[in-house]
Amino acid sequence: MPLDVWMRILDRYVLMEFVRSFLIALAVLAVVFFIADYLRGVWDADVTPFILFKYGAFQLPMIICQMVPPAAMLATSVTLSSLNRKNELTAIHASGIGLGHVSLLIFGAIFISCCLTLVTYDRVVPPLAKRRTAFYWRVIKNRPDFTVDIKTSKIWYRSKNYIYNLRVYDASTSTIHGIGIYFFDNSFRLVQHVEAQTARYDEKKSEWELHDGMLTIFPEGQSFPLSKHFGDKRLMLPETPKDFIEIEHQVETLRLKELLTFIHRNKEAGLKTNAYEVDFHSRIAISFIPLIMGLLAIPYSVRPKRQGGLGKDLAICLGWIFSYWLLFSLCISLGRSGAVTPWMSVWAPCALFFCAAIVLVLKGRTA
């Protein structure tokens, strides 16, 4: 058989084995994670199983993206271990084709999955996260009036007969920089509008302190509104800082470009953006972690059969996966708290495990 024909058959065979293992691992991990974590979060709510399932379904694309790294590692291990157990790696090597060619095929498939993961994180996850939040508040929490929308320049928050327009919200100091409040009556007619440069919540009096603003009243039956500037003004509003905490959760509804703009806007206002920057870097990092996971699986999957079977290989892979996510989660927490820089908290674990993978691969070649 000509070498080029043999190469095409080999490439197709290896890719099919890997893709099949990858899809099975991804499906199993996603289903387990879906059932164990996301449905459990709202299980105590007084809603039907169908509503719970629909709520969790909005999160499926993100779950799948998060399960790509372990699925890539397990699929690499299963594919190479299977070829090794059947002595197919020996036959491939005898024909003049090295392990590097087989690994390159697998990494090509993993790289494609990385690109798809990044696109999914940027294009699919944000709009679904927005719909999931709306579904949670309007259906599960029975708050049909609740709406939060983060734009690149403004934050819109609606609750009952109030619509809030916020430029920047600082959760650490319960302060709003640049606020506009629209008051409506029961027929949804605009009756009053208040805007101020800053608004700070007074915990003792349960009031908002507004500074340097404008009060505009729209009297019924009159054509022109009445406006008055004020230096300081106190308002009793139904919303407290706890209600505006939902703004923090809305960051996941932003695409990467929008999130970067959001970070720059908060930086210009003098606010800490560690958590947002960590989220930005982690979205990119998690999309390409599968390459590191796949590299880690190679040394254990091509060992001599007497050193262990597939079960041992998978156990080692699961150990690496658990270790990575433990370190990654710890570093993420440090980055959010400001103990380390955001980019370092995300990329340091990646660099560490990449170096470990390179060392293990080189050690395996010299063994």
N, C-alpha and C positions, 0 to 999 in steps of 0.2 A: 504494500500500500504506500503511495507517495506520502512524503512527510507532511506536505501542506494539508492533505486530506485528513491524515491522522491528527494533526494539530486542531483542525476545525472540529472533529468529532470529540476530541479531548476537551476542548474549550466549552463546547455545548454541554457535555456531560457534567463537568465540574460546576458550571454555572447553574444548571438545573438542580443539582444536588444542594448547592448552597441556597438558592432562592427558595426551594421547597422547605429546607430546614429553617430558614430565616422567617418565612411567613408563618410556619407552625409555631415557632417560638414567640413571635410577635403577637399572634392571636391569643395564645395561652396566657402570656404575661399580661396583656391588656385586659383580658376578661377577668383574671384574678384580681388585678389592681382595681378595676372598675367596681367589682362587687365588694371587695374588702374595704375600700376607702371612701369612695365618693357617694355611694348610696347610703353608707353608714352615717355620713354627716348629717343627713336630714331624715333619718329613719324614724325619729321620735315625733316628727311633724304629723299632724292629723290630716293626711292626704292619702290618696289612693296609690296602689303600687304602680299604676300606669303613669301617674304624675311624677313619681319618684324616678321611674325609668327614663321619662322624657327629660327630666332635669339632669340626670347623669349623662344622657346621650349628648348633651351640648359639650360635655367635657371630653368625649371620646377622642377627638383629634389630638388634644394635648396629651392625653394618656398614651396614645400610640406613639407620639413623638418622644415621650419620656422613656418608653420601653424599647426604642430602637437600639440604644447602646447595649443593653444586656442581650437583646435578641441577636445582634450582630456578633457578639462574643460567643454565645452558645451555638449559633449556626456555623461559625468558623470552626469551632471545636468539633462539632458533630461531623461536618464535611471532611475535615482533614483526618479525624480519628477513623471515620468509616473507610477512607481511602487507605489508611495505614493498616487497619485490621485485615482488609482484603488483599494486602500486598500490592495494591494498585500503585501506591507511591513508588515501590521498588521497581515495578514494571515501567512506570513513567520515567524514572531516573535511568533505567537501562536503555531506554530509547533515545537518550540524549537530552531529555527535557528535565530541568531541575525544579526544585521546590519553589524557586523564585517565580517561575512562570505561573504555577498553580496559585501561589499567593497573590500574584498581581491580578489574576482574574477575579479572585475573591475581593480584593481591595477595590477593584474597579466597580464591582457591584455595591460594595459598602459606600463608596464615594457617591454613587448615584443616590443611594438612600439618604446620605447626609444632605445632599442638595435638596431633595424632596422634603426632608424634615425642616430645613431652613425656610423653604417656601411655605410650607404648611404653618409654621410658627408665625410667619409674617403676614400671610394672606388669609388663612382659614381660621386660626385660633382666635385672633382679636374680635372679629364680628360675632363669632359664636359665644365668646366670653361675654360680650355685651348683651346678647339675647338671653344667655343663661342668668345673668344678674337680674334682668328685667323679669324673667320668668319666676325667679326665686321670690322677689319682692311682691310681684303682682298676683301670683297664683298661690305659692306656698305660704307667704306671710300675709296675704290678703291686703296688700297696699297698692291698689290700682293707681293711686295718685303719685306714687314715688317714681322719680326719674333722675338719673345722673348721667351727664354726657360731658366727657372731657374733650375739648377741642384743642387745637394747637395754640390758641391764643386765649381761650376762655374756658371756664368750667360752669356748666349749667346744672342746677339742682332744683327739682320741683317736688314740693310736698304740700298736699292739700291746696289751700288758696294762696300759696306763696310760690314765687319763682325766684331763685337766687342766681345771680350772675357773679361768679368769683374769678378774679385774675389768678391769684395764688393763695393756697391754703397751707399754713404752717401748723401741722398737727402737734409738733413739740411744744409750741407756745399757745395753742388754741387761738391763733391770730389769722385773720383774713386780710390780705393786701389787695385792695381794689374790689369793692363789693357793690352790687346793685340788687335791691330787693323790690320786687313787683308785688303789690297787694291787690287781690281780686275779691269781689263779692261773690255771693252764691250763684249769681248768673254769669260769672266769669267776666265781669266788667272791671277794667282797670280803675282803681279808686285812688291809689297812692303809689309813689315810687320814691325810694330812698337810695342814694348812692353816697359812698364815703371812701376816703383813701385807705383807712384801716378800720378793722372791727375786732375788738378783743372781748373774750367772754369773762364775765365776773362770776366766779364760782359762788361767792358768798351771797350775792343778791340775785343770782340766776338771771342776769341781764347781759345784753350785748352793749359794749361801749363803742360807739361810732365816733370817729374823729375826722374833721375837715370834709364835710359833705354837703349835699343838697337834698332838700325835701320838696317834692312836687306832689300836689294834690289835684285830682281831677274831679271837681264837683259835678254832680249829676245835673244835667240841664244847662250847663255852661259850655261855651265853645273853647274858652282858653283856660289852661291849667294855672294854678297858683304855685309859685316856686319861692323858696327861701333858703339861703345859705346858713349853715350852722358850723360852729367850731367843735362842739361836743354834744352828743345826744345818746340817750339810753333807750333801748328798745327791749320789750318783752316779746320774744319770739318762741314759737314751739320747738324750734331746732336748737340743739346743744352741740358742743364739739363731738360728742359721741355719734351724732347723726352724720356729721361731715366726715367721719372716719371712713365711710364707704368710698369716699374719693380716692383713698389710698388703694383700695381694691380695684379701682377702675383702670389702673395703669395697664393691666393685662389686656385691656380692650384696644390699646394703641399699637399700631404697627411700629417697626423699628425706627423708621424715619420720624414718625410722629412722637415716639418716645424720646428720641434724641432732642427734638425741638422742645418738648416738655421739660427735659432736664436743663437745657440752656435757659429756658424762661425762669425756672426756679432758681438757678444759679445767679441770674441777673438780679433777682429779688433778694439775694443774700441768704437763701435757705440751703440747708443741707440736702444733698441729693444722693447720698450713699446708697440707699435702698433702690432708687430708680436706676442708678448706674450699674449696680450689681445685677438687677433684672435684665438690663440691656446686654451686658456681657454674657450672662448665663444663657440667654436665648441663642446667642451665636455659638458659644462653647458647647452646649449640649447637642447641637446639630452635628458637630464634628468629633465628639467623643467616641462614636462607634469605630472610627479608624484606630484609636488607641486600644479600645477593647478587643478589636480583631487582632491587632498586633500582639497583645498579651496572650491570646489563645494559641498562637502558633507553637511556641516551644513545648507546651504540654501535650499538644495533639499529635506531634510527629515523633514522640519518644518511642523507643523499642517496646513492643507489646508486653514484654515481661515486666516492665515497670508500671503497669497498670492498664486498665481498660477504659471504656467510654465513661463508666460511672465515676471513676476517679477523676477523669479529665473534667467532667461537668461539675463535680464538687469543687475542684480547684477554681474553675471559672466563677462559680457562684461566690466563692470566698473573695476573689478579686473584685467582683461586682459590689459585694457588700462593703468591702474596705474602701472602695472608691467613693461610693455614695455617702458613706459615713464621713470621710475626710472632706468631700465636696460640701456636704451640708454644714459641717463645722466651719469651714472657711467662708461659706456664704453668710453664716450668722456673724462672723467676725467682720466681714465686709459691710454688712448692713449696720452694725453698731459703730462703725468707724474705727475699729481697732487696727485694721489694715486697709490699704487702698482698694477700691472696688475691683479694678482690673486684676490686681494681684490675688484677691480672694477667689476669683473665678479661674484664672489661668494658671496659678501655682499648682493646684492639684493635677491639672492636665499635663503640665510640664514634668512634674514628678513621676507620674505614671508612664508618661511617654519614655522618659529616661530609663525607668525600670524595664519597660518592654524591650527597648533596644539592648540593654545589658543581657536580658534573658535570651533574646534571639542570638546575639553574638556568642553567648556562652554555649547555647545549644549547637551552634555551628562548629565550635572547637571541641565539643565533647566527643 
